[in-house]
Amino acid sequence: MSLKRENMKISFCTQIYNRFWQLSQLLKINIEQIENTIHEWIIVDFSSTDGIDIPDHPNIRYIKQPQIHPYDIPKAKNIALGYATGDYIVSLDADNSIDNWIDLIHSYPSYPIHNWSGVYLDGSFGRIGAPACCWSNVGYFDEACRAGYHDEVILKKFDLISRTIKIPFKGQVIQNTKEQTMANIFVQWEIEREKGKEIILKEFPIPKIKIDLPANTWGYKKGYSKRVMLGNVKETTLKFNASFSKDFDFGKGGKLPGIGGGTIPHGGRYSKKGFSARFMFRAGGEIELYVYHEHQKGKYGDSFILGTIKDLSNNHFKLHFKEGKLIAMVNNYKLELDVGFDSCSCIFLDVFRGGNDESWSVKTNSSIVIN
């Protein structure tokens, strides 16, 4: 496989939902940067309501897709890729500048490229490009993936057929405000409700939500798992109440919400450039806080037991983060830690059993209400 720089056509593909305030600041600048190349810009809008106004330009193609659910991101990206006619295709989010993409493509015209800052949830992770034949060979984005994980999956697919060039991104990203992030999360919860997850009541900033945990199941696909992006903030607080259903079988345990920052180490992956702190329920009703941080002693972070559930109906959880200092509280228990990283970038909204095998399942149906 070999592509030549001369006469190469480049397609930039962007999907949007109520992101015109970001796209409008960057699109004109981006187009100006590539005027001397053979290019096209594909924009797929899936049901925006923010009065989008695309500039009149011969190389911009705007496609309205009202039937696509907001945050059905892999499907929207694939539709944009399907309209692309270029020799090299770049999937670029609405909040990103082109930066040095043209130079990268001309330097590595036959390879997939991931142009990312190295910091999760700063808006730059989805900067992925590849020759058109590579996209078709891997089958494009996996539409069964949860939003937020589709980029990781496509990169793993590219690694199976080629060497992916990884270049740090140092350009401009226009991040969502906290209010916009929460508004978008509400949309995601509405989608979950339509798919069978019962939302009882919406309250700012986090809705009250009931998560069913069916018998003989485990893992995030049989519970609830979302990430709320905060940008990179120096201080944040996560507070919630958890109510467990009558005769709740704790089994070996399961995940509850938490927070993370930087590279957000988890799943046995250690990193000095981030942290994560997440609650778990454990056998017999014990509550654990497990923390990945720079000075952790174990592969899966450090574990702290913060008491035992006495009342299934009402339990108070709190994580307060400020410039590397973490205070965790469960009912009357309190723990203070230094996690060695000075900013927080996401909230894990996780409720599921496990673990990664059937030993984490139980034989009875149950549920947890998070408020």
LOMI-309303 format. One line per 4 residues: number of its first residue (from 1); their letters; for each residue x, y, z of N, C-alpha, C. Coordinates in pm, whole numbers. Example, Ala and Ser with C-alpha at 12.3 -4.5 7.8 and 13.67 -1.06 7.14 Angstrom:
BEGIN
1 = as = 1319,-569,780,1230,-450,780,1320,-330,780; 1285,-225,708,1367,-106,714,1290,3,787;
***
This chain:
BEGIN
1 = mslk = 85,-119,0,0,0,0,88,124,0; 72,211,-98,155,331,-104,75,444,-169; 71,558,-103,5,676,-158,108,785,-182; 93,857,-291,185,965,-322,126,1099,-281;
5 = renm = 215,1189,-241,171,1321,-196,105,1400,-309; 161,1386,-429,109,1464,-542,-35,1422,-574; -121,1521,-589,-261,1500,-628,-341,1416,-530; -294,1401,-407,-370,1327,-306,-488,1410,-258;
9 = kisf = -607,1352,-257,-725,1420,-206,-747,1379,-61; -768,1479,25,-786,1455,168,-929,1489,207; -994,1398,277,-1130,1420,328,-1126,1438,479; -1184,1547,527,-1202,1569,671,-1349,1543,702;
13 = ctqi = -1376,1458,801,-1512,1418,834,-1545,1457,977; -1652,1534,995,-1690,1584,1127,-1838,1556,1152; -1870,1506,1271,-2010,1485,1310,-2042,1582,1424; -2164,1634,1426,-2198,1734,1527,-2337,1710,1583;
17 = ynrf = -2352,1747,1709,-2483,1762,1772,-2473,1882,1866; -2538,1992,1829,-2537,2116,1908,-2394,2159,1943; -2308,2156,1842,-2169,2198,1861,-2132,2313,1768; -2234,2386,1716,-2202,2490,1619,-2120,2602,1681;
21 = wqls = -2139,2626,1809,-2062,2734,1874,-1912,2701,1869; -1877,2572,1869,-1737,2534,1856,-1695,2528,1709; -1779,2465,1627,-1747,2452,1485,-1732,2588,1418; -1817,2683,1456,-1813,2815,1393,-1683,2889,1421;
25 = qllk = -1619,2860,1533,-1493,2927,1566,-1374,2867,1494; -1386,2739,1453,-1271,2669,1398,-1282,2637,1249; -1404,2622,1197,-1419,2574,1060,-1355,2668,958; -1381,2798,969,-1323,2894,875,-1171,2891,879;
29 = inie = -1117,2887,1001,-970,2881,1017,-916,2753,956; -985,2642,982,-939,2514,930,-940,2512,777; -1048,2564,717,-1058,2566,571,-945,2650,511; -916,2764,574,-809,2851,525,-674,2780,526;
33 = qien = -655,2691,627,-527,2622,639,-505,2517,531; -613,2471,467,-598,2364,369,-635,2407,228; -645,2539,205,-687,2589,74,-593,2544,-38; -467,2522,-7,-370,2485,-110,-358,2334,-130;
37 = tihe = -453,2260,-76,-455,2115,-95,-582,2074,-167; -584,1954,-221,-706,1897,-277,-782,1835,-161; -898,1888,-131,-965,1845,-8,-1117,1855,-19; -1183,1797,80,-1326,1816,101,-1352,1807,251;
41 = wiiv = -1460,1870,295,-1498,1865,437,-1642,1815,445; -1660,1697,506,-1791,1636,523,-1840,1666,664; -1958,1727,677,-2017,1757,808,-2152,1686,817; -2163,1595,913,-2289,1526,937,-2350,1578,1066;
45 = dfss = -2468,1634,1056,-2538,1693,1171,-2650,1598,1212; -2640,1543,1334,-2746,1452,1377,-2835,1519,1480; -2933,1594,1423,-3046,1649,1500,-3012,1771,1584; -2920,1855,1541,-2887,1976,1617,-3007,2069,1627;
49 = tdgi = -3013,2143,1737,-3121,2240,1758,-3066,2380,1788; -2938,2401,1760,-2873,2527,1800,-2860,2626,1685; -2940,2609,1579,-2940,2707,1471,-2812,2708,1391; -2767,2592,1350,-2639,2580,1280,-2643,2655,1146;
53 = dipd = -2531,2718,1113,-2519,2795,990,-2383,2762,928; -2383,2675,827,-2258,2631,765,-2218,2731,657; -2094,2779,656,-2051,2875,554,-2059,2815,414; -2087,2900,318,-2096,2860,178,-1955,2842,123;
57 = hpni = -1919,2718,95,-1785,2690,44,-1793,2569,-47; -1729,2573,-164,-1743,2464,-261,-1693,2329,-210; -1606,2328,-111,-1549,2203,-63,-1613,2152,66; -1718,2221,114,-1789,2175,234,-1918,2107,192;
61 = ryik = -1940,1986,242,-2065,1914,216,-2135,1890,349; -2253,1947,363,-2331,1939,487,-2446,1841,469; -2453,1740,558,-2556,1637,549,-2637,1637,678; -2766,1658,666,-2856,1657,782,-2909,1516,802;
65 = qpqi = -2900,1467,925,-2949,1333,957,-3040,1341,1079; -3163,1385,1065,-3250,1404,1181,-3288,1274,1250; -3280,1162,1179,-3326,1038,1240,-3223,975,1333; -3101,1024,1331,-2998,965,1417,-3009,1021,1557;
69 = hpyd = -3003,933,1657,-3008,977,1795,-2884,1060,1829; -2902,1170,1903,-2785,1237,1958,-2701,1137,2037; -2570,1144,2018,-2473,1058,2085,-2471,914,2034; -2536,890,1917,-2509,766,1846,-2386,794,1760;
73 = ipka = -2275,823,1826,-2158,881,1761,-2094,789,1658; -2068,660,1690,-2004,576,1588,-2083,570,1457; -2216,565,1467,-2298,561,1345,-2285,692,1268; -2287,805,1339,-2273,935,1272,-2138,947,1204;
77 = knia = -2032,900,1272,-1899,906,1212,-1893,820,1086; -1955,704,1091,-1953,615,974,-2029,676,856; -2138,747,884,-2210,812,775,-2121,917,709; -2051,995,790,-1959,1094,735,-1849,1027,653;
81 = lgya = -1792,919,705,-1688,847,631,-1743,792,500; -1871,752,501,-1931,697,381,-1944,797,268; -1954,926,300,-1962,1030,198,-1824,1073,147; -1720,1034,217,-1585,1080,182,-1538,1015,52;
85 = tgdy = -1473,1095,-31,-1421,1046,-159,-1270,1062,-169; -1205,1097,-58,-1063,1123,-59,-977,997,-57; -849,1017,-90,-751,908,-80,-711,886,66; -713,992,144,-682,986,287,-796,1053,362;
89 = ivsl = -845,986,467,-965,1035,537,-933,1058,684; -971,1175,734,-948,1212,873,-1081,1231,944; -1100,1162,1055,-1216,1184,1141,-1177,1288,1245; -1241,1405,1239,-1201,1518,1323,-1324,1575,1392;
93 = dadn = -1322,1586,1524,-1436,1638,1598,-1452,1788,1579; -1573,1837,1606,-1607,1977,1579,-1528,2075,1663; -1475,2030,1776,-1405,2121,1867,-1255,2125,1844; -1207,2068,1732,-1063,2057,1707,-1016,2141,1590;
97 = sidn = -897,2198,1602,-832,2263,1490,-755,2159,1409; -729,2191,1283,-653,2099,1198,-509,2087,1249; -453,2197,1294,-315,2198,1343,-222,2151,1231; -146,2044,1253,-45,2002,1155,-86,1878,1076;
101 = widl = -218,1855,1056,-262,1734,989,-206,1722,847; -203,1829,772,-155,1820,633,-11,1773,629; 74,1829,715,215,1787,718,226,1640,760; 142,1598,856,146,1459,901,108,1364,788;
105 = ihsy = 2,1398,715,-44,1311,607,60,1303,496; 121,1416,463,223,1415,358,348,1341,403; 375,1337,534,491,1264,586,465,1114,595; 339,1077,626,304,935,642,178,904,561;
109 = psyp = 183,917,429,61,905,348,0,765,345; 77,663,383,29,525,372,-5,462,506; -7,543,614,-26,489,747,-143,555,820; -210,480,909,-303,545,1003,-226,636,1097;
113 = ihnw = -291,744,1138,-228,842,1229,-323,873,1343; -270,873,1466,-345,917,1583,-275,1039,1639; -338,1155,1625,-280,1284,1664,-349,1330,1792; -297,1288,1908,-363,1305,2038,-268,1370,2137;
117 = sgvy = -322,1450,2230,-239,1519,2328,-179,1426,2433; -242,1309,2456,-199,1219,2563,-278,1234,2690; -372,1330,2693,-456,1352,2811,-600,1316,2776; -656,1219,2849,-794,1178,2822,-892,1292,2851;
121 = ldgs = -997,1297,2770,-1112,1385,2790,-1080,1533,2775; -968,1565,2705,-942,1707,2677,-995,1746,2540; -1062,1652,2471,-1122,1682,2341,-1038,1645,2222; -918,1590,2242,-829,1565,2128,-815,1418,2091;
125 = fgri = -877,1326,2167,-852,1184,2144,-904,1137,2008; -1013,1196,1958,-1075,1149,1835,-1010,1199,1708; -885,1243,1713,-814,1291,1594,-747,1170,1526; -821,1103,1438,-774,979,1377,-788,988,1225;
129 = gapa = -681,954,1154,-684,953,1009,-620,827,955; -655,791,831,-599,672,767,-627,676,618; -548,606,538,-583,592,397,-722,530,382; -793,567,278,-930,519,260,-938,366,263;
133 = ccws = -837,300,206,-840,153,203,-827,94,342; -756,161,433,-747,112,571,-882,118,641; -953,230,622,-1086,242,683,-1178,129,635; -1178,102,504,-1266,-2,452,-1220,-141,497;
137 = nvgy = -1090,-161,510,-1039,-293,551,-1079,-329,694; -1090,-230,782,-1124,-260,922,-1274,-249,948; -1352,-209,848,-1497,-203,865,-1547,-78,935; -1465,29,936,-1504,157,995,-1530,143,1146;
141 = fdea = -1599,241,1206,-1622,240,1350,-1724,132,1388; -1703,72,1503,-1794,-31,1553,-1916,36,1614; -2032,24,1548,-2152,94,1593,-2214,33,1718; -2163,-83,1762,-2211,-143,1886,-2137,-89,2008;
145 = crag = -2031,-11,1984,-1952,44,2095,-2028,154,2167; -2002,167,2297,-2052,282,2371,-1979,407,2325; -2050,519,2325,-1986,646,2294,-1870,668,2391; -1756,707,2337,-1638,727,2419,-1535,616,2407;
149 = yhde = -1579,498,2355,-1487,386,2341,-1464,348,2195; -1542,405,2103,-1531,367,1963,-1395,404,1905; -1336,514,1952,-1205,554,1900,-1097,454,1941; -1101,406,2066,-1004,307,2112,-1014,180,2029;
153 = vilk = -1136,139,1997,-1156,14,1922,-1103,27,1780; -1128,139,1712,-1080,154,1574,-928,158,1571; -865,216,1673,-719,219,1677,-661,79,1692; -726,-4,1771,-681,-143,1786,-696,-218,1654;
157 = kfdl = -803,-189,1579,-822,-252,1448,-711,-210,1351; -677,-81,1351,-570,-34,1263,-437,-102,1297; -412,-123,1426,-286,-186,1467,-273,-328,1415; -385,-392,1383,-382,-529,1332,-339,-535,1186;
161 = isrt = -357,-427,1111,-327,-430,968,-212,-339,929; -167,-252,1020,-65,-155,983,1,-99,1109; 104,-20,1090,166,52,1201,100,188,1214; 41,216,1330,-24,346,1351,79,447,1399;
165 = ikip = 88,559,1327,180,666,1365,113,749,1475; 181,765,1587,126,839,1701,206,967,1722; 141,1080,1697,206,1211,1703,133,1297,1806; 203,1355,1904,136,1441,2005,67,1561,1940;
169 = fkgq = -53,1591,1986,-129,1708,1940,-105,1825,2035; -72,1942,1978,-46,2060,2060,-127,2180,2012; -231,2154,1933,-310,2262,1877,-426,2303,1965; -530,2359,1902,-641,2421,1974,-760,2327,1984;
173 = viqn = -817,2319,2104,-943,2249,2128,-1035,2343,2205; -1159,2356,2161,-1257,2438,2233,-1346,2344,2312; -1321,2332,2441,-1392,2235,2523,-1532,2282,2561; -1618,2185,2592,-1750,2217,2644,-1739,2283,2781;
177 = tkeq = -1835,2371,2811,-1848,2418,2948,-1911,2308,3032; -1903,2322,3164,-1963,2222,3252,-2114,2213,3230; -2180,2329,3209,-2325,2329,3187,-2361,2256,3059; -2281,2276,2952,-2309,2208,2826,-2286,2058,2838;
181 = tman = -2183,2020,2912,-2157,1878,2935,-2275,1813,3004; -2330,1878,3106,-2442,1820,3179,-2566,1812,3091; -2588,1915,3007,-2703,1912,2917,-2692,1793,2821; -2571,1768,2771,-2550,1655,2682,-2567,1522,2754;
185 = ifvq = -2524,1517,2880,-2541,1393,2956,-2689,1362,2974; -2772,1466,2996,-2916,1443,3006,-2968,1375,2880; -2918,1417,2764,-2959,1354,2639,-2922,1207,2640; -2801,1176,2686,-2759,1036,2691,-2850,955,2783;
189 = weie = -2888,1013,2897,-2976,941,2988,-3113,915,2925; -3161,1010,2845,-3288,989,2777,-3278,871,2681; -3163,859,2612,-3143,746,2522,-3144,616,2602; -3076,617,2717,-3073,496,2799,-3214,459,2845;
193 = rekg = -3294,560,2879,-3430,532,2923,-3510,465,2810; -3492,515,2687,-3563,457,2575,-3518,314,2546; -3395,281,2588,-3343,146,2567,-3376,54,2684; -3456,102,2779,-3501,15,2886,-3451,50,3024;
197 = keii = -3356,145,3035,-3309,188,3166,-3410,289,3222; -3460,265,3342,-3567,349,3398,-3509,472,3466; -3543,589,3416,-3507,714,3484,-3628,760,3562; -3615,771,3693,-3727,804,3780,-3750,955,3783;
201 = lkef = -3645,1031,3796,-3659,1175,3812,-3529,1243,3771; -3540,1356,3703,-3420,1433,3669,-3399,1543,3773; -3276,1547,3823,-3238,1653,3914,-3101,1704,3873; -3079,1834,3883,-2948,1889,3848,-2853,1870,3966;
205 = pipk = -2726,1822,3940,-2672,1796,3808,-2682,1651,3764; -2719,1559,3853,-2724,1418,3815,-2865,1365,3839; -2925,1301,3739,-3059,1247,3760,-3058,1132,3861; -3173,1109,3918,-3193,990,3999,-3224,876,3903;
209 = ikid = -3150,767,3913,-3163,662,3813,-3160,525,3879; -3245,439,3833,-3252,302,3882,-3183,210,3782; -3088,131,3832,-3014,39,3746,-3048,-104,3786; -3103,-179,3693,-3134,-319,3716,-3010,-404,3694;
213 = lpan = -2988,-499,3785,-2876,-593,3775,-2935,-734,3766; -2957,-784,3644,-3024,-914,3628,-2940,-1028,3685; -3009,-1134,3724,-2942,-1254,3774,-2849,-1312,3667; -2739,-1373,3713,-2645,-1445,3626,-2579,-1356,3521;
217 = twgy = -2560,-1228,3555,-2492,-1136,3464,-2383,-1062,3538; -2290,-1005,3461,-2183,-925,3519,-2130,-832,3409; -2053,-731,3448,-1991,-641,3353,-2078,-521,3318; -2014,-420,3255,-2081,-292,3230,-2199,-303,3134;
221 = kkgy = -2198,-404,3045,-2307,-417,2949,-2438,-460,3015; -2429,-513,3137,-2549,-556,3209,-2577,-466,3330; -2530,-346,3323,-2555,-248,3427,-2560,-110,3365; -2480,-19,3417,-2478,118,3365,-2335,169,3371;
225 = skrv = -2289,234,3266,-2152,285,3264,-2143,403,3168; -2116,521,3222,-2097,643,3143,-1984,725,3204; -1924,810,3121,-1826,906,3170,-1877,1047,3145; -1871,1131,3246,-1905,1273,3233,-1775,1351,3222;
229 = mlgn = -1757,1423,3111,-1635,1498,3089,-1643,1634,3157; -1540,1668,3234,-1538,1794,3307,-1437,1894,3251; -1358,1856,3152,-1240,1935,3119,-1132,1898,3220; -1041,1989,3248,-940,1965,3351,-960,2068,3461;
233 = vket = -1025,2026,3569,-1060,2118,3677,-973,2091,3799; -947,2193,3876,-863,2181,3995,-942,2133,4116; -1075,2152,4112,-1156,2112,4227,-1292,2064,4179; -1340,1955,4235,-1473,1905,4204,-1522,1815,4316;
237 = tlkf = -1652,1801,4326,-1713,1716,4428,-1819,1627,4364; -1812,1499,4395,-1915,1404,4353,-1987,1356,4479; -2118,1378,4484,-2199,1331,4596,-2318,1253,4542; -2346,1139,4603,-2465,1064,4564,-2511,975,4679;
241 = nasf = -2639,940,4675,-2695,841,4766,-2718,713,4687; -2696,600,4752,-2720,470,4689,-2816,388,4773; -2921,338,4709,-3019,252,4776,-3018,117,4707; -2999,11,4784,-2994,-125,4731,-3130,-192,4750;
245 = skdf = -3171,-272,4654,-3302,-336,4661,-3310,-435,4778; -3432,-468,4816,-3457,-557,4928,-3388,-692,4906; -3325,-745,5013,-3254,-874,5008,-3143,-872,4903; -3079,-758,4884,-2972,-744,4785,-2858,-840,4814;
249 = dfgk = -2819,-919,4714,-2707,-1012,4726,-2581,-941,4675; -2489,-911,4765,-2369,-837,4726,-2271,-923,4646; -2283,-1056,4656,-2193,-1143,4582,-2047,-1108,4610; -1963,-1112,4505,-1823,-1072,4519,-1808,-920,4513;
253 = ggkl = -1909,-852,4454,-1903,-706,4450,-1931,-647,4315; -1918,-515,4307,-1943,-445,4182,-1906,-299,4191; -1914,-229,4077,-1870,-91,4065,-1979,8,4106; -1932,120,4163,-2014,237,4192,-1940,359,4136;
257 = pgig = -2003,478,4132,-1940,594,4070,-1807,637,4134; -1730,715,4058,-1602,766,4105,-1554,877,4013; -1427,916,4026,-1370,1026,3948,-1231,988,3898; -1179,1065,3803,-1045,1041,3752,-990,1163,3683;
261 = ggti = -859,1163,3659,-795,1275,3592,-673,1232,3512; -629,1318,3422,-511,1290,3341,-533,1171,3249; -445,1073,3255,-457,953,3173,-561,856,3228; -617,885,3345,-724,806,3408,-687,657,3413;
265 = phgg = -582,621,3484,-541,480,3490,-650,392,3551; -672,275,3494,-770,180,3545,-746,47,3474; -813,-58,3518,-802,-187,3453,-663,-248,3458; -587,-220,3565,-452,-274,3577,-346,-196,3504;
269 = rysk = -382,-78,3447,-285,5,3374,-236,118,3463; -110,112,3504,-50,212,3593,-3,333,3513; -12,451,3573,38,572,3509,74,676,3614; 184,746,3591,223,857,3677,151,986,3639;
273 = kgfs = 83,985,3525,25,1108,3471,-127,1112,3488; -177,1057,3596,-321,1061,3620,-358,984,3744; -487,978,3770,-537,903,3886,-681,862,3858; -730,767,3935,-872,737,3939,-907,689,4078;
277 = arfm = -1027,722,4123,-1076,681,4255,-1221,641,4239; -1253,514,4265,-1388,463,4240,-1434,380,4358; -1561,394,4390,-1622,313,4495,-1661,176,4439; -1662,77,4527,-1716,-55,4495,-1795,-106,4614;
281 = frag = -1899,-186,4587,-1958,-265,4695,-1893,-402,4690; -1874,-462,4808,-1802,-589,4818,-1885,-692,4895; -1830,-812,4904,-1899,-921,4973,-1938,-879,5114; -2060,-916,5153,-2107,-885,5287,-2146,-740,5307;
285 = geie = -2146,-661,5198,-2186,-521,5208,-2074,-424,5240; -1948,-471,5238,-1838,-377,5259,-1831,-277,5143; -1789,-155,5175,-1769,-52,5073,-1620,-24,5061; -1572,-34,4939,-1430,-16,4911,-1409,108,4824;
289 = lyvy = -1301,179,4850,-1252,281,4757,-1121,228,4702; -1114,210,4570,-985,168,4514,-931,280,4426; -803,308,4446,-742,429,4392,-616,394,4312; -614,435,4185,-493,429,4104,-422,564,4119;
293 = hehq = -295,561,4154,-220,686,4170,-71,657,4156; 9,763,4159,151,752,4129,224,654,4222; 187,652,4351,261,572,4449,186,445,4492; 96,396,4408,20,277,4445,113,156,4464;
297 = kgky = 71,64,4550,153,-53,4582,113,-175,4499; -11,-183,4456,-58,-299,4381,-86,-267,4236; -93,-371,4153,-121,-353,4011,-256,-289,3989; -354,-323,4071,-490,-272,4056,-520,-159,4155;
301 = gdsf = -418,-79,4184,-437,34,4272,-435,-6,4419; -461,91,4506,-468,67,4650,-612,60,4694; -642,-30,4787,-778,-55,4832,-797,-8,4976; -911,58,5001,-945,107,5134,-1089,70,5165;
305 = ilgt = -1113,5,5278,-1248,-32,5318,-1306,80,5405; -1423,130,5363,-1488,242,5431,-1621,198,5491; -1614,95,5575,-1733,53,5647,-1814,-51,5573; -1929,-85,5632,-2020,-187,5579,-2161,-132,5571;
309 = ikdl = -2233,-168,5465,-2370,-123,5448,-2458,-182,5559; -2522,-96,5636,-2613,-139,5743,-2760,-123,5702; -2786,-17,5628,-2921,15,5585,-2924,14,5432; -2990,-82,5372,-2992,-93,5227,-3055,28,5159;
313 = snnh = -3142,98,5229,-3225,199,5166,-3161,337,5152; -3052,365,5227,-3001,502,5222,-2855,507,5266; -2765,529,5170,-2621,535,5199,-2560,654,5126; -2480,731,5198,-2427,857,5147,-2280,841,5106;
317 = fklh = -2250,882,4983,-2115,873,4929,-2068,1013,4886; -1939,1040,4906,-1886,1170,4866,-1738,1157,4833; -1698,1219,4722,-1558,1235,4687,-1533,1383,4660; -1442,1442,4735,-1404,1582,4712,-1259,1586,4670;
321 = fkeg = -1233,1643,4552,-1098,1652,4498,-1057,1799,4488; -937,1829,4535,-884,1965,4520,-733,1959,4507; -685,1987,4384,-543,1999,4354,-461,1883,4410; -507,1762,4383,-432,1644,4421,-470,1582,4554;
325 = klia = -547,1655,4634,-591,1604,4763,-733,1547,4749; -753,1428,4800,-882,1361,4787,-939,1326,4924; -1065,1364,4945,-1137,1326,5067,-1253,1236,5025; -1257,1114,5080,-1364,1019,5051,-1445,997,5177;
329 = mvnn = -1578,999,5163,-1667,977,5276,-1777,879,5237; -1803,781,5324,-1916,689,5309,-1986,682,5443; -2109,733,5447,-2183,742,5572,-2096,812,5677; -2054,744,5782,-1975,809,5887,-1825,787,5875;
333 = ykle = -1781,722,5768,-1638,694,5750,-1575,802,5660; -1448,835,5691,-1379,939,5616,-1235,897,5589; -1185,928,5471,-1049,895,5431,-991,1012,5354; -865,1048,5384,-796,1155,5312,-672,1098,5245;
337 = ldvg = -651,1134,5116,-540,1082,5038,-477,1192,4953; -350,1171,4919,-282,1253,4819,-264,1165,4696; -331,1198,4584,-326,1111,4466,-214,1149,4370; -140,1256,4398,-23,1289,4319,-50,1347,4182;
341 = fdsc = -174,1391,4156,-206,1454,4027,-301,1569,4055; -280,1684,3991,-344,1806,4039,-472,1847,3967; -525,1764,3877,-650,1802,3811,-739,1680,3791; -870,1707,3784,-971,1603,3764,-1042,1631,3632;
345 = scif = -1067,1527,3551,-1125,1550,3420,-1252,1470,3392; -1289,1375,3479,-1410,1300,3449,-1473,1241,3574; -1603,1211,3560,-1677,1134,3660,-1715,1001,3597; -1684,891,3667,-1732,760,3625,-1872,740,3682;
349 = ldvf = -1970,724,3597,-2104,688,3642,-2123,540,3616; -2064,459,3705,-2063,314,3688,-2148,247,3795; -2235,158,3752,-2307,69,3843,-2323,-65,3772; -2246,-163,3812,-2259,-297,3755,-2182,-396,3843;
353 = rggn = -2209,-525,3823,-2137,-629,3897,-2006,-661,3826; -1902,-686,3906,-1777,-728,3844,-1668,-627,3860; -1553,-677,3817,-1520,-809,3765,-1544,-834,3616; -1470,-942,3574,-1473,-974,3431,-1505,-1119,3402;
357 = desw = -1568,-1189,3496,-1610,-1325,3466,-1733,-1359,3549; -1792,-1475,3523,-1920,-1510,3582,-1915,-1531,3733; -1796,-1540,3790,-1788,-1555,3936,-1840,-1432,4009; -1857,-1321,3935,-1908,-1198,3995,-2062,-1192,3988;
361 = svkt = -2124,-1284,3920,-2270,-1282,3908,-2334,-1346,4031; -2466,-1321,4049,-2543,-1384,4155,-2669,-1444,4093; -2743,-1522,4169,-2855,-1598,4115,-2989,-1525,4127; -2989,-1403,4180,-3115,-1331,4197,-3111,-1196,4126;
365 = nssi = -3227,-1149,4080,-3237,-1014,4024,-3227,-912,4136; -3168,-797,4105,-3155,-690,4205,-3144,-556,4134; -3139,-450,4210,-3126,-317,4152,-3064,-221,4253; -3011,-111,4199,-2953,-4,4280,-3007,128,4227;
369 = vin = -3051,214,4316,-3095,348,4278,-2987,447,4320; -2939,524,4224,-2837,629,4249,-2906,763,4237; -2890,849,4340,-2953,981,4339,-2844,1084,4362;
***
